[in-house]
């Protein structure tokens, strides 16, 4: 009962902090409001405050959670905030024409360092630093870093439609809530933050953007890293590397998003309009 109460408290704290941050950002936008507005896939103007708020909410809940060691707290909060910062940089300076892992690697071969490459390397470094705090053996540290950075990237990959990234965080994080100990507490934070902005996201009032998707993914990856030993880390890392390898095709994979069950969950709550 105590463990269940702890997970619930962290989830509610993340949701509450996210809503408070979202309201504050809408009242007093950082820098200029126009910098935090985008045109989505349907040609509709949306704001990016939801992603910043979700990142802040998840990090705040982990920082305040009871039952976590200092190293675990620093690893999860650090990974989430670093991922948010790198994602926000790409949100502000990235080009829609330069998206996907392959695109950034080709740019590097041409000696061009894109904002997306900054994001990839920055989140990768943050993941490895978090892994070093969470694990003892060097192999486990590297695997944990791959899991944290890979989960951040995987969540961002699917965020091309309203609510999709937030739903992915909730779906992937929910099984972690059944665990006991620190892993469940860490999973509750991104799940609570994602749930807090889901309605505004699917209604196309806001979007997670790279900042929110990467931050929640990194927080979720930290929970996965804490929950697993070497075998589990290896399996998760291999799966995430495979997702990265085919990642450019996932957002447009019609067979995946139109599959029974997936299509229903994916479209739940989304605004109907003629743009698809």
ZAVEXVO-224921 format. One line per field, with one value per residue (C-alpha): residue number from 1; chain; x, y, z. Coordinates in nm, 4 decimals. Layout:
N
k [NUM,...] .
c [A,...] .
X [X,...] .
Y [Y,...] .
Z [Z,...] .
//
This chain:
276
k [1,2,3,4,5,6,7,8,9,10,11,12,13,14,15,16,17,18,19,20,21,22,23,24,25,26,27,28,29,30,31,32,33,34,35,36,37,38,39,40,41,42,43,44,45,46,47,48,49,50,51,52,53,54,55,56,57,58,59,60,61,62,63,64,65,66,67,68,69,70,71,72,73,74,75,76,77,78,79,80,81,82,83,84,85,86,87,88,89,90,91,92,93,94,95,96,97,98,99,100,101,102,103,104,105,106,107,108,109,110,111,112,113,114,115,116,117,118,119,120,121,122,123,124,125,126,127,128,129,130,131,132,133,134,135,136,137,138,139,140,141,142,143,144,145,146,147,148,149,150,151,152,153,154,155,156,157,158,159,160,161,162,163,164,165,166,167,168,169,170,171,172,173,174,175,176,177,178,179,180,181,182,183,184,185,186,187,188,189,190,191,192,193,194,195,196,197,198,199,200,201,202,203,204,205,206,207,208,209,210,211,212,213,214,215,216,217,218,219,220,221,222,223,224,225,226,227,228,229,230,231,232,233,234,235,236,237,238,239,240,241,242,243,244,245,246,247,248,249,250,251,252,253,254,255,256,257,258,259,260,261,262,263,264,265,266,267,268,269,270,271,272,273,274,275,276] .
c [A,A,A,A,A,A,A,A,A,A,A,A,A,A,A,A,A,A,A,A,A,A,A,A,A,A,A,A,A,A,A,A,A,A,A,A,A,A,A,A,A,A,A,A,A,A,A,A,A,A,A,A,A,A,A,A,A,A,A,A,A,A,A,A,A,A,A,A,A,A,A,A,A,A,A,A,A,A,A,A,A,A,A,A,A,A,A,A,A,A,A,A,A,A,A,A,A,A,A,A,A,A,A,A,A,A,A,A,A,A,A,A,A,A,A,A,A,A,A,A,A,A,A,A,A,A,A,A,A,A,A,A,A,A,A,A,A,A,A,A,A,A,A,A,A,A,A,A,A,A,A,A,A,A,A,A,A,A,A,A,A,A,A,A,A,A,A,A,A,A,A,A,A,A,A,A,A,A,A,A,A,A,A,A,A,A,A,A,A,A,A,A,A,A,A,A,A,A,A,A,A,A,A,A,A,A,A,A,A,A,A,A,A,A,A,A,A,A,A,A,A,A,A,A,A,A,A,A,A,A,A,A,A,A,A,A,A,A,A,A,A,A,A,A,A,A,A,A,A,A,A,A,A,A,A,A,A,A,A,A,A,A,A,A,A,A,A,A,A,A,A,A,A,A,A,A] .
X [0.0000,0.2883,0.4562,0.1299,0.0858,0.4377,0.3769,0.0467,0.2043,0.4813,0.2366,0.0044,0.2971,0.4189,0.0709,0.0187,0.3605,0.3056,-0.0298,0.1129,0.4116,0.1844,-0.0388,0.2612,0.4230,0.1029,0.0760,0.4426,0.6098,0.9907,1.1562,0.9010,0.5678,0.6213,0.9251,0.7000,0.4396,0.4471,0.2276,0.1385,0.0851,-0.2684,-0.1658,-0.2984,-0.1051,-0.0110,0.2147,0.5126,0.4480,0.3108,0.6484,0.8379,0.5787,0.5859,0.9654,0.9550,0.6750,0.8455,1.1799,1.0184,0.8308,1.1454,1.3461,1.0862,1.0097,1.0839,1.2553,1.5216,1.8951,2.0787,2.2542,1.9263,1.7602,2.0480,2.0610,1.6900,1.6498,1.9730,1.8832,1.5336,1.6467,1.9428,1.7138,1.4641,1.7358,1.8698,1.5185,1.4304,1.7414,1.6264,1.2721,1.4082,1.6836,1.6060,1.4741,1.1751,1.3767,1.6506,1.4811,1.5847,1.9033,2.0190,1.9845,2.1993,2.4660,2.4834,2.5213,2.8107,2.9827,2.9525,3.1082,2.7806,2.6717,2.2918,2.0792,1.9516,2.3071,2.3586,2.0494,2.1595,2.5077,2.3901,2.1241,2.3645,2.6197,2.3521,2.2339,2.5839,2.6342,2.3067,2.4021,2.7298,2.5333,2.2812,2.5091,2.8434,2.9940,3.1216,2.9214,2.6025,2.6728,2.7037,2.3925,2.1942,2.3094,2.1958,1.8568,1.8041,1.9101,1.7406,1.4091,1.4229,1.4800,1.2108,0.9408,1.0297,1.0125,0.6414,0.5489,0.4327,0.0603,-0.1261,-0.1102,0.0913,0.4097,0.2169,0.0149,0.3367,0.4851,0.1731,0.1564,0.5264,0.5395,0.2235,0.3803,0.6607,0.4046,0.3450,0.7013,0.8211,1.0910,1.2666,1.1831,0.8107,0.8593,1.0671,0.8088,0.5254,0.6780,0.6749,0.3406,0.1829,0.3344,0.2206,-0.1318,-0.1484,-0.0971,-0.2654,-0.6016,-0.4438,-0.2140,-0.4839,-0.7005,-0.4142,-0.3810,-0.0233,0.2373,0.5234,0.7738,1.1258,1.1778,0.8860,0.9116,1.2825,1.2538,0.9713,1.1469,1.4711,1.2862,1.1155,1.4500,1.5972,1.3143,1.3815,1.7529,1.6925,1.4487,1.6748,1.9948,2.2437,2.0290,1.7282,1.9394,2.0892,1.7473,1.6114,1.9234,1.9085,1.5406,1.6044,1.8975,1.6715,1.4021,1.6615,1.7784,1.4287,1.3158,1.2750,1.0061,0.8100,0.6178,0.4829,0.4288,0.0629,0.0366,0.1384,-0.0865,-0.3881,-0.3665,-0.6752,-0.6460,-0.3508,-0.5650,-0.8336,-0.5901,-0.3897,-0.6942,-0.8643,-0.9495,-0.7934,-0.9621,-1.1267,-1.0449,-0.9941,-0.6142,-0.5760] .
Y [0.0000,0.2325,0.1649,0.2305,0.5549,0.6619,0.6049,0.7897,1.0816,1.1181,1.0933,1.3519,1.5791,1.5576,1.6319,1.9238,2.0752,2.0364,2.2141,2.4936,2.5392,2.5311,2.8034,3.0179,2.9795,3.0842,3.3902,3.4898,3.3271,3.3060,3.5533,3.6237,3.4377,3.3957,3.1783,2.9218,2.8863,2.6394,2.5295,2.1620,1.8906,2.0160,2.3783,2.4821,2.7115,2.5509,2.6483,2.4623,2.5389,2.1923,2.0305,2.2752,2.2328,1.8523,1.8504,2.0798,1.8819,1.5448,1.6788,1.8539,1.5409,1.3271,1.5892,1.5958,1.2217,1.0251,0.6885,0.7774,0.7938,1.1128,0.9462,0.8172,1.1546,1.3401,1.0924,1.1090,1.4842,1.5593,1.3378,1.4861,1.8491,1.7975,1.6257,1.9113,2.1717,1.9904,1.9392,2.3044,2.4054,2.1934,2.3291,2.6810,2.6289,2.3045,2.2834,2.0659,1.9658,1.8152,1.5514,1.1973,1.0252,0.9504,1.3131,1.4363,1.1722,1.2718,1.6347,1.5419,1.3635,1.6924,1.8656,2.0376,2.0254,2.0539,2.1467,1.7893,1.6602,1.8864,1.7284,1.3710,1.4123,1.6191,1.3704,1.0836,1.2418,1.3124,0.9514,0.8179,1.0529,0.9342,0.5721,0.6295,0.7460,0.4615,0.1631,0.0374,-0.1845,0.0004,-0.2250,-0.1594,0.2132,0.2216,0.0091,0.2295,0.5355,0.3816,0.2966,0.6494,0.8297,0.5715,0.6000,0.9791,0.9470,0.6794,0.8874,1.1860,0.9755,0.9113,1.2685,1.3731,1.3758,1.5425,1.3386,1.0531,1.1081,1.1660,0.8481,0.6574,0.7741,0.6668,0.3283,0.2532,0.3849,0.2187,-0.1301,0.0287,0.1469,-0.2172,-0.2522,-0.1782,0.0561,0.3449,0.2290,0.2694,0.6158,0.7223,0.5863,0.7702,1.1128,1.1093,0.9272,1.1925,1.4782,1.3298,1.2748,1.6370,1.7793,1.5046,1.6786,2.0048,1.8113,1.6108,1.9246,2.0964,2.3782,2.2809,2.0224,1.8478,1.9359,1.7977,1.9453,1.7654,1.4384,1.3985,1.4977,1.2532,0.9824,1.0330,1.0190,0.6990,0.5587,0.6280,0.4293,0.1419,0.1518,0.1376,-0.1526,-0.3792,-0.5749,-0.6384,-0.8829,-0.6526,-0.3509,-0.5386,-0.6353,-0.2824,-0.1304,-0.3693,-0.2904,0.0839,0.0621,-0.1279,0.1397,0.4087,0.2219,0.2243,0.5367,0.7580,0.5215,0.4778,0.8101,0.7403,0.3639,0.3450,-0.0253,0.0468,0.3436,0.1951,-0.1421,-0.2383,-0.1107,0.1125,0.3276,0.3681,0.4680,0.6886,0.8855,0.9126,1.2724,1.4149,1.7007,1.5899,1.8040,1.7496,1.7519,1.3930] .
Z [0.0000,0.0839,-0.2525,-0.4362,-0.2452,-0.3405,-0.7110,-0.6936,-0.5101,-0.7662,-1.0564,-0.9070,-0.8230,-1.1826,-1.3177,-1.0797,-1.1481,-1.5222,-1.5155,-1.2992,-1.5316,-1.8376,-1.6962,-1.6017,-1.9443,-2.1171,-1.8904,-1.9192,-2.2229,-2.2139,-2.4516,-2.7298,-2.7714,-3.1473,-3.0767,-2.9117,-3.1839,-3.4710,-3.7593,-3.7187,-3.9796,-4.0489,-4.0974,-3.7583,-3.5252,-3.1922,-2.9042,-2.7589,-2.3931,-2.3211,-2.3838,-2.1636,-1.8893,-1.9071,-1.8826,-1.5802,-1.4169,-1.4522,-1.3290,-1.0312,-0.9262,-0.9373,-0.7503,-0.4719,-0.4600,-0.1461,-0.1647,-0.4216,-0.3619,-0.4470,-0.7424,-0.8844,-0.8380,-1.0054,-1.2935,-1.3763,-1.3288,-1.5135,-1.8089,-1.8387,-1.8185,-2.0536,-2.3039,-2.2707,-2.3307,-2.6369,-2.7689,-2.7141,-2.9084,-3.2008,-3.1662,-3.2071,-3.4628,-3.6428,-3.9965,-4.0950,-4.4025,-4.1846,-3.9753,-3.8910,-3.7741,-4.1279,-4.2348,-3.9465,-4.0123,-4.3796,-4.2757,-4.0480,-4.3352,-4.5222,-4.2199,-4.1299,-3.7649,-3.7675,-3.4629,-3.4745,-3.4438,-3.1424,-2.9931,-3.0689,-2.9251,-2.6301,-2.5271,-2.5872,-2.3538,-2.0932,-2.1157,-2.0596,-1.7640,-1.6123,-1.6753,-1.4902,-1.1874,-1.1984,-1.2549,-1.1242,-1.3943,-1.7062,-1.9407,-1.7472,-1.7459,-2.1243,-2.1743,-1.9351,-2.1270,-2.4555,-2.3029,-2.1672,-2.4850,-2.7076,-2.5253,-2.5552,-2.9294,-2.9728,-2.8034,-3.0182,-3.3343,-3.2971,-3.2075,-3.5529,-3.4726,-3.1841,-2.8638,-3.0107,-2.8089,-2.4844,-2.5399,-2.6114,-2.2803,-2.0907,-2.2669,-2.2200,-1.8655,-1.7305,-1.6912,-1.4894,-1.2354,-1.1438,-1.0199,-0.6705,-0.5561,-0.7306,-1.0845,-1.0228,-0.8747,-1.1741,-1.4189,-1.2447,-1.3154,-1.6990,-1.7027,-1.4783,-1.6787,-2.0114,-1.8787,-1.7631,-2.1141,-2.3169,-2.3546,-2.4708,-2.7027,-2.8821,-2.9022,-3.0879,-2.8369,-2.7564,-2.8500,-2.6740,-2.9426,-2.9264,-2.5790,-2.4165,-2.6084,-2.5420,-2.1767,-2.1017,-2.3003,-2.1092,-1.7765,-1.8885,-2.0005,-1.6569,-1.4983,-1.7379,-1.6620,-1.2873,-1.3226,-1.5279,-1.4861,-1.7628,-1.9595,-1.9537,-2.0434,-2.3357,-2.4700,-2.4352,-2.5911,-2.8876,-2.9451,-2.9301,-3.1699,-3.4106,-3.3747,-3.4472,-3.7564,-3.9075,-3.7261,-4.0297,-4.1591,-3.8337,-3.8369,-4.1865,-4.1527,-4.2517,-4.1714,-3.8107,-3.7355,-3.9142,-3.7360,-3.5298,-3.1758,-3.2572,-3.4867,-3.2182,-2.9444,-3.1766,-3.2938,-2.9532,-2.8707,-3.1843,-3.3688,-3.6934,-3.9963,-4.3677,-4.3543,-4.2251] .
//
